Amino acid sequence: MSSMTDDLDWQINKTLPECMLYMLEHEIMCDISFRVGPERRILKAHKYMLCSRSPVFYIMTQGSLPETGKIDVPDVDTETFRVLLEHIYSDSVAIPKDKVGKVLYASEKYMLPKLKCACEQMLQSLATSSDAPIVLQTAHSFNMTDLRQESLQYILQSPKQCLNSEDALNLSADCMGMILSSDELMLSEAAVFTFLLQWATYRCMTNDLEISDQYIRETMSSLLYCVRFPCMEQDFFTTEVSTKDILSKDELLSIYRSFNGIKSEIFSELKRKEPAANRVIRYSNLSSTGSWISNEQDAVTLTCSKPVFLKSILSFGTKAATACLSPGVEIRDGTGAVLSSVQRDISIGFCETFDIDFPQPVHLDANVMYTVISKGVSRNVYYGDTCKNVVNVKDMIFTFGDSIQSKTATSAVFGQIAGFTFHL
C-alpha cells in the first residue's frame, strides 16, 4: 500500500483511466471496503467510481438504507472482483478465460452491461476451440442456448482436442450427460469410459472422497449408462473394465452376453453416428497414362470459406490389377506445425481414387491457409492433368494454391492430391 507522500508526482503523464487505476491499486483516498470471497479478503475502492458505473452499487451506498461498514461479497472470489473493479475504473479489462463464467456472473449481479458483453464475446470466440468445455459449462449455467449448442457440437466432433484438459474434468454432471449420451460423439467406447473414469476420479479428489471403485461408481451415477459397453472392444473391456469393481455382476453378465449376440437390457448397443461426409474433387480430367513421373513429396495449399472438419485426403489410384502402396498425408497450419498425419500400407487395383482417413477429423478455421502434403506416391498412379483451384460445395468455397512444400509438378491446377472429404 502507498500513501500520498510516497510518490507526489504519480499523476504526471498518466491518462485518466491510468490515474484511476493507480488510486485503486494503491488505495489512495478509498472510502468503501469489501470482504470478498470465502476468505473474506479486504478490497478497498471509491464510492464515486462505483456509483458512476453501477446502479447496484449506487443503491447499495446511496439508497434509502445504505450499507455501512465493510460490505460482504461472499459469492464472488477475489480475482473476479478485482477484474470487475478494473473494468469499472478503466472501461477495459483482460478477462482470464478460466474466469469468464465468474466474471459474467458478477457483471450480471452488478449490472455492468459492457463487461457482460465482453464476456459473451470471449465465450463466442472460444466456442470452437479446445476451450469449448469452458463455454459449454458457462452457457449451460446461464441458459445461453445457441452458445451451448455450438460448443457442444464442437466437443462432439473434436473430443480428443477438447476433453484432454482440467476444464473438461470440471464439467458438471449435466454437461457430461450432454456429451456422453450423444450419438454424434466421435470417440470409441473405450475412450468414452476412460474419460468418464478420469472425470469421476477428479471429482472424488476435489470432494475429498477416497479414490476407490465404490466412490467412483457413486460419482459416475447414471452417467455410467451413457457408455455403450456392448460396442466396446472385448479385449479392452476384459482387461480395463471388468477388473474394476465399478460394474455389478448383473451388468458384467449382460455385457458379456451381448458380446455373444444376446441383446443387453441395461446398456445401449447402438453405435454412435459419424457425421455425413462431403467430397471435394479438385481434378476435372484424369490422366490417361496412369503413370506419375515422381515419388517426391506433393503439396497444395487449402483455404475454406467456412469452418469444417477435414476427414480424409483423396489420393489417386492405379491402372494396375494389383498394387501395394504406402501413401502418407499430413495437414499443416500456417506456421508449418503438423495438425495431423497418417501413413497406410494398402493393396489396391483398378481404382481411380481412394481415401486416406486421418485418425480424427481435423478442424480447419475459415479463411485460414493450410498445407496438404502427400508422401510416398507411386510412379504408376493416376494424376489430375486439369485441376480446379476453386471448388464450390453447397454454400462453401474451397480454394487450392501452389505450395513451396511441393517437390514435384503438383500445383493448384495439376498433379497429385485428388481432393478430400469433410463434414461440418
N, C-alpha and C positions, 0 to 999 in steps of 0.2 A: 504494500500500500504506500502511496505517496501523499504528500501534502502540498499546499500552495507554495510553500517555501522551498520545496525540493528542486523545482525547476521553474523559474519565474518566466521563462520565455517559451514555454511549451506550445503556446498558441501560434507562434510565428511560423509562417509558411505551411500551415495546415488548412485544408478545406474545412467547411462547416461539419460535414459528417466525421472527418478525422478528429476534429476537436471534441465532438460529442462522444465519440468512442473513447478518446483519451480520458475524458472526465468519468466515463463509466468504468473503464478498466482500473483507473487509479482512485476511484471512489471520492472524487472531488465534489464537495457540496451535495452529496447524496442526502435525500430526505425520506426515503422509504426502504424498508428491509423485508426480505422474504426468507422463510425457512423452506428450502426446496428439497423435494425428493424424500425417500425413506430415511436418508442420512441426515436430513434437516440442515443442509448446508446453507449458511447465511450468504445471500447475494443482495447487494445494495443497488439502488437506481435513483432516478429523479421523477417525481410525480408529474412534473411539467411534460417531460418527454412521453411518459406512458399515456397520460391523458390525451395528448395531442394525436396519438395514433390508434388508440383502442377504446371504444365505448365501454368495454367491460372494465378496464382499469379506471376510466372516468367515473363510472357509477360506484366502483369499489372505494374510491378515495374521496369523491365529491358528492356522492348521493346523500339521501336523507339519513341514512345510517352508515356513515363512512367507517371503514375498518381502521383500527388504531393499533399501534404496536407492530410487532413483527407478524407478517401475513403468512400463513401456512399454505404451501403448494405441494401437497403430498403426492399428487398424481402425475407430476412432470419431473423427470430427472434433471440433474444439474446441467449436464451438457446440452440437453434440449432447451432448457430455459435460457441458457447463455445464447444459443442460436437465435431464439426469439428476441432477446434484448438487443443483440447486434443488428437484427433486421429493423427493429423499431428506431434505433439510433442512426443507422446508416442508409436505410432503404434498400440495402442489398446484402446478400449473405450467401456463403457457401454452405450448402446443406450436405452433411455426411450421408451417403446413400444408405448406410445401415441405420440411420436415424430418421429417415424420411417419413416413416409412418408415425413416429412420435412427434415430429415437428408438425405434421399435418394435423394431428390431434390437438396440439397446442394452438395452432393457428385458428382452428375452429372454435376452441374454447374461448380465446381472447379476441375473436372477430377481427382477424388480420387477413383480409381477402388477398392482398398481393403476395403474402407469404404462402397462403394456401395454393394460389395459382402456381407459384414456383415449385411447390411440392408435386402438384399434379403434372406439371411439365417434365419434371425429373422422372416421375413414375412412367410417363409415356415413353420417354427416351430409353428406359431400362426394360420395357415390356418384352422386347425381342432381343434379349441379350442373356448372358449367363446369370444375370441378376434377376431374371424373371421370377424366382421364388419370393424375393422381397416384394415385388409388385403384386403377385398373387395374394400373399398374406395381407398386405395393406389394402388392396382393392376389396378383398373379402370382408375385412373388418369395417370398411367404410361404405360397403354396398355400392361400389363403383363397377357396375355390371359389365360395361364394354371393356374396361381395362382388365377386369378379372378374366374375361373370356379370351382376350388377346394374349395375356401372359400364360394362361393355362394351355392354350393351343401351342404356343412356342415350346413350353416344357414338354408336352406330349411328343412333339416332333424332334426335340433336341434334348432328350433326358440325360444323356451322358455329359453334356455340356452344362446342364443346369442343376443336376442333383448331386454333384460331387462337391458340395460346399456346406459350411456350417449354417448358411442361410436356409438351405433345404432341410437340414435337421431341425431347424427352429419352426418349421411349418406346423400349424395346428392340425389336429386330427381331422377337422372338416376339410382343410385344403389337401391333406394327404389322401382323403377319400376321393376327392375330385380327380386326382391324378391316377391313383392305383385302380380305380374302378372303370376307367375309360377304356373302351375298345380300341382307341387310337394311340394308346401309349406304345411307343416304339422301343420296347425293351423285352428281352427274353424273360420268362417267368423266373429263371434263376436270378437274374439281375433285379427283378422286382422284389423277390424275397430278401435278397442281400441288402437292398436299400431299406426295406421295412425293418429289417433286423438292426441296421445301423441307427435308424431313427428311434426305435424303441429303446435301444441301449443308451443312446444320448439322453432320452427323456428320463430314464432311470437315474442317470448320473446327475442331471440338473435338478431332479426332485429328491436327491439324497436317498434313493432306494438301492437296495442291494442289486447288483447286476447278476441276476440269476435267471434261468429259464422260466421260472414261475412268474417273476415280476415282469419279465419281457413279454410273456404271453398276456398277462393282465394289461400291460400298457398297449399292446397291439389291439386288444379287444376285437371289435368287429372288422377292423382293417385286415386281419389275417385272412378273412374270406374274400378279399379282393385278389389274393394271389391264386392264380389258376393252376394249382398243383398238377392236375391231370395233363396239362400241356407242357409240363416241365420235363427236361431230360431225366430219365430214370436214374442214371448214374449219379447225377448231381443230387437228386432227391435222396438217394440211399446214403450217400457219404456226407452231405452237408445239412440235410433237414431231418431225416428220420433219427439221426444220432442225438438230436437235442430233445429235451422234454418240453417242447412247445406244443406239439400236436397230441391230441388224445389218442388212445388206442383205436377208438372207432374211426377217427379221422384218418389215421395211418392206414387202417384196413381199407377204408373207402378209396383212398388214393391208389394203393397197390392193386386193388381190384380194377380200378379204371385203367391201369397200365395193361391189364389183360382183357380189355374190351367190355368191362361191366361198368355201366354209367354211374358216376358218383352223384349221390343225392345231396352232398354237402358243398362241394366246390364246383365252380363253373368249368366246363370243358370247352367253352367257346374260345377259339383262338382270336387274338387281337387282330384288328384290321390294319392293313397297310393302306396309306392314302393312295388314291388313284394317281398313277404316274402319267405325265405328258411327255411327248417326244419332240425334240428339236432336231431337225435334219438340216445340215448345212450344205450338203452337196446336191447339185442338180443333175449332174451326169457322172456315172460310174465309169472308171477306166475300163477299157475293153481288154487290155492286155493281162490284167491281174498280176502284174509284176512290178512292184515298187522298187525303186532303184537304190534305196539306202536303208540301213537299220540303225541310224543315229537317232538322237532324241528329236521328237517333233513337238511343236508348241504353237498355240494361238492364244490371244487374249480374249476374254469374255466379259461383257458387261450386260446386266439385266436392268430393265426399266422398273421392275418391282422386286421386292424380296422373294426369294424362292429357296427351296431345299434341293440341292444337287444330289441326285440319287445314283446315277451311273454315267459313265462315258461310253459312247457308241464307237466301237472300233471296226475297221474294215476286215472282212473275211477273205477267203481264198477260193480259187477255182479248183484247187486240188481235191481229189477224192478224200484224202485224209491229210491232216497237217497237225503237228504238235507245236504249239506256240507258248511263249512265256511273256505275254504282254504285261506292262505295268502302266498305271496312270497316277497322276497326282494333281492337286489343285493348290495353287499358291496365292497369297494375298499380295497387295501392292508393295509390301516390304520384302517380299521373297520368302516369307515364312510358309512352310508347308502346312496347310489346313488338314489335309487327309491324303493318304496314298495307299495303293494296293497293287499287288502283283499276283498273277494267276498262271498256273500251268494248265493248259487246256488242250483238248484234242477236238478239232473241228473238220468239216469238209463240206464243199459245195454251199457256202453261205456268203452272202454279200456283206453282212454286218453282224456283230454280236455285242452284248452288253458286258461291261466290267463294272460291277457294283462296288461302291465304297462301303466300308464296314458299317458306317452310319451316314445318313444323309447330311450333307454339308450346307450350312446356312450361308447364303450369299445375300449381301445387302444390295439395295437398289443403287444404281448409278455409281458403282464401285468397280474398278477394273481388276479382274483376276486373271491368272495364267493357268491354262490347262496344258499339261505335259503328258506326252505318250512316249513310253520307252519299250525297247525290245520288240519292235515291229519287224516282222519277217520281210525278206526281199520279195516274197512271192504273193503278197496280198494286194487287194484292190486299192485304189485311191480315188479321190474326187478330182476330176480334171476341170470341173467348173463348180466352184463353191460360192455360196452367198455370204456376204459379210453382214447382212442384216436379215433376220428371220422373225416373222410375226407369228405368235401363237396366242390365240384368244385375244386378250387386250394387252398383251405384253410384247415388248420389243427386246430381242437378243442381238447384240452387236459383237461380231468377231473382228479381231485385228491381228496384224503381224506382231510377232513376239521375238525379241532378241534372244530368247531362250531356245528358239528353234535352230537346230544344227543341220536341217535339211531344206528342201524346197517347199516344205509345208508353210502356208501363209493363210491370210484371210480368205483367199479365193482359190486355193489349190492344196492338194495333198491329203495327209492323214487327219485323223480325228473327225469321224463322220457326223457326230452330234452328241447329244446327251439326253438323259431323262431327268425330270424334276417333278416335284409336287409343291403345292402352296402351303 
